[in-house]
Amino acid sequence: MSEHFKTVLAKAVVTVLRPLLRVLIKNEISHAEFSELARQAYVQVAYENFSIPGRKTTYSRVAVLTGLSRKEVVRLQKLLEEDNLAIKSSPNRAVRVINGWLKDAEFLDASNDPMDLPLHGEQGSFATLVARYSGDITLGAVVDELERVGVVSRPDKQTVRLNSIGYIPQEDELEKIKILSICTADLLETAVHNLDAQESDVRFQRQMIYPNVPNEIVQEFKRYSSDKSSSLLQDLNRFLADRTKPDDASGISGSRVGLGVYFFENKHKQEQKK
């Protein structure tokens, strides 16, 4: 693989990751936690997609393919065999601050409830709490993040109040995350398939882009494309429904097939980073 190819591939990976990382950061998944999941996925893909026909895939071969140590491959494969993709690393630093607030007597009242804390001070202050539990993360960064997710509030500029013990996605958000994973994986599977597919086996993959559409036209196109896409999907749904039998117990194997349609909009940045 040439250095130019690696550079182009690296830029493509970052482009793909950026929307996903917004979701992870919003939901307090640290880079260490993401790294653990990425390692598990590397091992899983190596076993499922890079085996040599007629030969058993060994820990050593997976280590060579992934760049992980053999010991790490063994650990990760065990997790995969147990169907255990749980994140194993410690919570991020904002979460550590909350845990400290809930457990450290210096920040609790006589009823062991978290007190409202002065922003600054040598003892019993939010600054002291952050210094003790967040490592080298600054006071401002911690309070801004906890305010953003609604965990803390500011009765006044010099006071910080704990509103809840953490940020927990609601059921509808969890469902949206499941949909995100399915739709994104299906789109990527098609794009990756098309990289090496023979011309006769290429899957339909099309996109239309207009780079500078006025705002009022964007909204009109959004409605128009939604109506047209809904009609198309309904028609395709009828096509498959008329030709398949969901309750068929004949035992004939088949494939999971479908077609995805999505609208996208990227707003132009008004200010460039200096």
PALOSE-26647 format. One record per residue (C-alpha): residue in one letter; chain; x negated, z, y. Coordinates in steps of 0.5 Angstrom, whole numbers. Layout:
# residues N
@resn a&chain A&px X&pz Z&py Y
...
This chain:
# residues 274
@resn m&chain A&px 0&pz 0&py 0
@resn s&chain A&px -3&pz -2&py 7
@resn e&chain A&px -4&pz 3&py 13
@resn h&chain A&px 1&pz -2&py 17
@resn f&chain A&px 6&pz -1&py 11
@resn k&chain A&px 5&pz 6&py 11
@resn t&chain A&px 6&pz 7&py 19
@resn v&chain A&px 13&pz 3&py 18
@resn l&chain A&px 15&pz 7&py 13
@resn a&chain A&px 14&pz 13&py 16
@resn k&chain A&px 17&pz 11&py 22
@resn a&chain A&px 23&pz 9&py 18
@resn v&chain A&px 23&pz 16&py 15
@resn v&chain A&px 23&pz 20&py 21
@resn t&chain A&px 29&pz 15&py 24
@resn v&chain A&px 33&pz 17&py 17
@resn l&chain A&px 32&pz 24&py 18
@resn r&chain A&px 33&pz 26&py 25
@resn p&chain A&px 41&pz 26&py 24
@resn l&chain A&px 40&pz 30&py 18
@resn l&chain A&px 36&pz 35&py 22
@resn r&chain A&px 41&pz 36&py 27
@resn v&chain A&px 45&pz 38&py 22
@resn l&chain A&px 40&pz 43&py 19
@resn i&chain A&px 38&pz 46&py 25
@resn k&chain A&px 45&pz 47&py 27
@resn n&chain A&px 46&pz 51&py 21
@resn e&chain A&px 40&pz 55&py 21
@resn i&chain A&px 36&pz 51&py 16
@resn s&chain A&px 29&pz 52&py 17
@resn h&chain A&px 23&pz 47&py 16
@resn a&chain A&px 21&pz 51&py 10
@resn e&chain A&px 27&pz 51&py 7
@resn f&chain A&px 28&pz 44&py 8
@resn s&chain A&px 21&pz 43&py 5
@resn e&chain A&px 23&pz 47&py -2
@resn l&chain A&px 29&pz 42&py -2
@resn a&chain A&px 25&pz 36&py -1
@resn r&chain A&px 20&pz 39&py -7
@resn q&chain A&px 26&pz 39&py -12
@resn a&chain A&px 29&pz 33&py -10
@resn y&chain A&px 22&pz 29&py -11
@resn v&chain A&px 21&pz 32&py -18
@resn q&chain A&px 28&pz 30&py -20
@resn v&chain A&px 27&pz 23&py -17
@resn a&chain A&px 20&pz 22&py -21
@resn y&chain A&px 24&pz 24&py -27
@resn e&chain A&px 30&pz 20&py -27
@resn n&chain A&px 27&pz 14&py -24
@resn f&chain A&px 20&pz 13&py -25
@resn s&chain A&px 19&pz 15&py -33
@resn i&chain A&px 16&pz 10&py -37
@resn p&chain A&px 20&pz 7&py -43
@resn g&chain A&px 19&pz 10&py -50
@resn r&chain A&px 15&pz 15&py -47
@resn k&chain A&px 16&pz 22&py -45
@resn t&chain A&px 15&pz 24&py -38
@resn t&chain A&px 10&pz 30&py -37
@resn y&chain A&px 9&pz 35&py -32
@resn s&chain A&px 2&pz 32&py -31
@resn r&chain A&px 5&pz 25&py -30
@resn v&chain A&px 10&pz 28&py -25
@resn a&chain A&px 5&pz 32&py -21
@resn v&chain A&px 1&pz 25&py -20
@resn l&chain A&px 7&pz 22&py -18
@resn t&chain A&px 9&pz 27&py -13
@resn g&chain A&px 3&pz 30&py -11
@resn l&chain A&px 5&pz 37&py -13
@resn s&chain A&px 1&pz 41&py -17
@resn r&chain A&px 3&pz 42&py -25
@resn k&chain A&px 5&pz 49&py -24
@resn e&chain A&px 9&pz 47&py -18
@resn v&chain A&px 13&pz 42&py -22
@resn v&chain A&px 14&pz 47&py -28
@resn r&chain A&px 17&pz 52&py -23
@resn l&chain A&px 22&pz 46&py -20
@resn q&chain A&px 24&pz 43&py -26
@resn k&chain A&px 26&pz 50&py -29
@resn l&chain A&px 30&pz 50&py -23
@resn l&chain A&px 33&pz 43&py -24
@resn e&chain A&px 35&pz 45&py -31
@resn e&chain A&px 38&pz 51&py -29
@resn d&chain A&px 42&pz 47&py -24
@resn n&chain A&px 40&pz 52&py -18
@resn l&chain A&px 38&pz 48&py -12
@resn a&chain A&px 39&pz 55&py -8
@resn i&chain A&px 34&pz 56&py -2
@resn k&chain A&px 29&pz 61&py -4
@resn s&chain A&px 25&pz 62&py 2
@resn s&chain A&px 26&pz 67&py 7
@resn p&chain A&px 31&pz 67&py 13
@resn n&chain A&px 29&pz 64&py 20
@resn r&chain A&px 27&pz 68&py 25
@resn a&chain A&px 34&pz 68&py 29
@resn v&chain A&px 37&pz 71&py 23
@resn r&chain A&px 31&pz 76&py 22
@resn v&chain A&px 33&pz 79&py 29
@resn i&chain A&px 40&pz 80&py 27
@resn n&chain A&px 38&pz 83&py 21
@resn g&chain A&px 34&pz 88&py 25
@resn w&chain A&px 39&pz 89&py 30
@resn l&chain A&px 44&pz 91&py 24
@resn k&chain A&px 39&pz 96&py 20
@resn d&chain A&px 34&pz 99&py 25
@resn a&chain A&px 36&pz 106&py 28
@resn e&chain A&px 33&pz 104&py 34
@resn f&chain A&px 38&pz 99&py 36
@resn l&chain A&px 44&pz 103&py 33
@resn d&chain A&px 49&pz 108&py 36
@resn a&chain A&px 51&pz 114&py 33
@resn s&chain A&px 56&pz 111&py 28
@resn n&chain A&px 51&pz 106&py 26
@resn d&chain A&px 54&pz 100&py 30
@resn p&chain A&px 49&pz 95&py 33
@resn m&chain A&px 49&pz 97&py 41
@resn d&chain A&px 49&pz 93&py 47
@resn l&chain A&px 42&pz 92&py 49
@resn p&chain A&px 38&pz 91&py 55
@resn l&chain A&px 35&pz 85&py 56
@resn h&chain A&px 28&pz 88&py 57
@resn g&chain A&px 25&pz 95&py 56
@resn e&chain A&px 20&pz 98&py 52
@resn q&chain A&px 25&pz 102&py 47
@resn g&chain A&px 32&pz 100&py 45
@resn s&chain A&px 32&pz 93&py 48
@resn f&chain A&px 33&pz 86&py 46
@resn a&chain A&px 26&pz 84&py 48
@resn t&chain A&px 23&pz 90&py 43
@resn l&chain A&px 28&pz 87&py 38
@resn v&chain A&px 25&pz 80&py 38
@resn a&chain A&px 18&pz 82&py 39
@resn r&chain A&px 19&pz 86&py 32
@resn y&chain A&px 23&pz 81&py 28
@resn s&chain A&px 22&pz 74&py 30
@resn g&chain A&px 14&pz 74&py 30
@resn d&chain A&px 11&pz 69&py 36
@resn i&chain A&px 18&pz 66&py 38
@resn t&chain A&px 19&pz 68&py 45
@resn l&chain A&px 25&pz 72&py 48
@resn g&chain A&px 28&pz 66&py 51
@resn a&chain A&px 28&pz 62&py 45
@resn v&chain A&px 32&pz 67&py 41
@resn v&chain A&px 37&pz 69&py 46
@resn d&chain A&px 39&pz 62&py 47
@resn e&chain A&px 40&pz 60&py 40
@resn l&chain A&px 44&pz 66&py 39
@resn e&chain A&px 48&pz 65&py 45
@resn r&chain A&px 49&pz 57&py 42
@resn v&chain A&px 52&pz 59&py 36
@resn g&chain A&px 56&pz 65&py 39
@resn v&chain A&px 53&pz 70&py 35
@resn v&chain A&px 51&pz 74&py 42
@resn s&chain A&px 54&pz 74&py 49
@resn r&chain A&px 52&pz 77&py 55
@resn p&chain A&px 56&pz 82&py 59
@resn d&chain A&px 51&pz 81&py 65
@resn k&chain A&px 45&pz 78&py 66
@resn q&chain A&px 41&pz 84&py 63
@resn t&chain A&px 45&pz 86&py 57
@resn v&chain A&px 46&pz 82&py 50
@resn r&chain A&px 52&pz 84&py 46
@resn l&chain A&px 52&pz 82&py 38
@resn n&chain A&px 59&pz 79&py 37
@resn s&chain A&px 58&pz 77&py 29
@resn i&chain A&px 53&pz 78&py 24
@resn g&chain A&px 51&pz 71&py 23
@resn y&chain A&px 54&pz 64&py 23
@resn i&chain A&px 58&pz 62&py 18
@resn p&chain A&px 61&pz 55&py 17
@resn q&chain A&px 68&pz 54&py 17
@resn e&chain A&px 72&pz 51&py 11
@resn d&chain A&px 73&pz 44&py 14
@resn e&chain A&px 66&pz 44&py 16
@resn l&chain A&px 64&pz 45&py 9
@resn e&chain A&px 68&pz 39&py 7
@resn k&chain A&px 65&pz 35&py 12
@resn i&chain A&px 58&pz 36&py 10
@resn k&chain A&px 60&pz 34&py 3
@resn i&chain A&px 63&pz 28&py 6
@resn l&chain A&px 57&pz 27&py 10
@resn s&chain A&px 52&pz 28&py 3
@resn i&chain A&px 57&pz 23&py -1
@resn c&chain A&px 57&pz 17&py 5
@resn t&chain A&px 50&pz 18&py 7
@resn a&chain A&px 47&pz 18&py 0
@resn d&chain A&px 52&pz 12&py -2
@resn l&chain A&px 49&pz 8&py 4
@resn l&chain A&px 42&pz 9&py 2
@resn e&chain A&px 43&pz 8&py -5
@resn t&chain A&px 45&pz 1&py -3
@resn a&chain A&px 40&pz 0&py 2
@resn v&chain A&px 34&pz 2&py -3
@resn h&chain A&px 38&pz -2&py -8
@resn n&chain A&px 37&pz -9&py -4
@resn l&chain A&px 30&pz -8&py -2
@resn d&chain A&px 28&pz -10&py -10
@resn a&chain A&px 34&pz -13&py -12
@resn q&chain A&px 35&pz -21&py -14
@resn e&chain A&px 39&pz -25&py -10
@resn s&chain A&px 44&pz -25&py -15
@resn d&chain A&px 45&pz -18&py -15
@resn v&chain A&px 44&pz -16&py -8
@resn r&chain A&px 50&pz -11&py -5
@resn f&chain A&px 54&pz -13&py 1
@resn q&chain A&px 51&pz -9&py 7
@resn r&chain A&px 52&pz -12&py 14
@resn q&chain A&px 52&pz -9&py 21
@resn m&chain A&px 54&pz -12&py 28
@resn i&chain A&px 51&pz -9&py 34
@resn y&chain A&px 52&pz -10&py 41
@resn p&chain A&px 47&pz -6&py 45
@resn n&chain A&px 50&pz -5&py 52
@resn v&chain A&px 58&pz -5&py 52
@resn p&chain A&px 61&pz -2&py 58
@resn n&chain A&px 65&pz 5&py 57
@resn e&chain A&px 72&pz 3&py 57
@resn i&chain A&px 70&pz -3&py 52
@resn v&chain A&px 67&pz 2&py 47
@resn q&chain A&px 74&pz 6&py 47
@resn e&chain A&px 78&pz 0&py 46
@resn f&chain A&px 73&pz -3&py 41
@resn k&chain A&px 73&pz 4&py 37
@resn r&chain A&px 81&pz 3&py 37
@resn y&chain A&px 81&pz -4&py 35
@resn s&chain A&px 75&pz -3&py 29
@resn s&chain A&px 79&pz 3&py 27
@resn d&chain A&px 85&pz -1&py 26
@resn k&chain A&px 82&pz -7&py 23
@resn s&chain A&px 78&pz -3&py 18
@resn s&chain A&px 84&pz 2&py 16
@resn s&chain A&px 87&pz -5&py 14
@resn l&chain A&px 81&pz -7&py 10
@resn l&chain A&px 80&pz -1&py 6
@resn q&chain A&px 88&pz -1&py 4
@resn d&chain A&px 88&pz -8&py 2
@resn l&chain A&px 81&pz -6&py -2
@resn n&chain A&px 84&pz 0&py -5
@resn r&chain A&px 91&pz -4&py -7
@resn f&chain A&px 86&pz -9&py -11
@resn l&chain A&px 83&pz -4&py -15
@resn a&chain A&px 89&pz 0&py -16
@resn d&chain A&px 92&pz -6&py -19
@resn r&chain A&px 86&pz -7&py -24
@resn t&chain A&px 84&pz 0&py -26
@resn k&chain A&px 88&pz 5&py -30
@resn p&chain A&px 85&pz 12&py -28
@resn d&chain A&px 89&pz 15&py -34
@resn d&chain A&px 86&pz 10&py -39
@resn a&chain A&px 83&pz 14&py -45
@resn s&chain A&px 80&pz 8&py -49
@resn g&chain A&px 73&pz 11&py -48
@resn i&chain A&px 71&pz 4&py -44
@resn s&chain A&px 65&pz 6&py -40
@resn g&chain A&px 65&pz 4&py -32
@resn s&chain A&px 62&pz 4&py -26
@resn r&chain A&px 63&pz 8&py -19
@resn v&chain A&px 64&pz 3&py -14
@resn g&chain A&px 67&pz 2&py -7
@resn l&chain A&px 66&pz 0&py 0
@resn g&chain A&px 64&pz 4&py 6
@resn v&chain A&px 66&pz 3&py 13
@resn y&chain A&px 63&pz 7&py 19
@resn f&chain A&px 63&pz 6&py 27
@resn f&chain A&px 57&pz 8&py 31
@resn e&chain A&px 55&pz 9&py 38
@resn n&chain A&px 49&pz 11&py 41
@resn k&chain A&px 49&pz 13&py 49
@resn h&chain A&px 43&pz 11&py 53
@resn k&chain A&px 39&pz 16&py 55
@resn q&chain A&px 39&pz 17&py 63
@resn e&chain A&px 33&pz 20&py 64
@resn q&chain A&px 26&pz 19&py 60
@resn k&chain A&px 22&pz 24&py 57
@resn k&chain A&px 16&pz 25&py 62
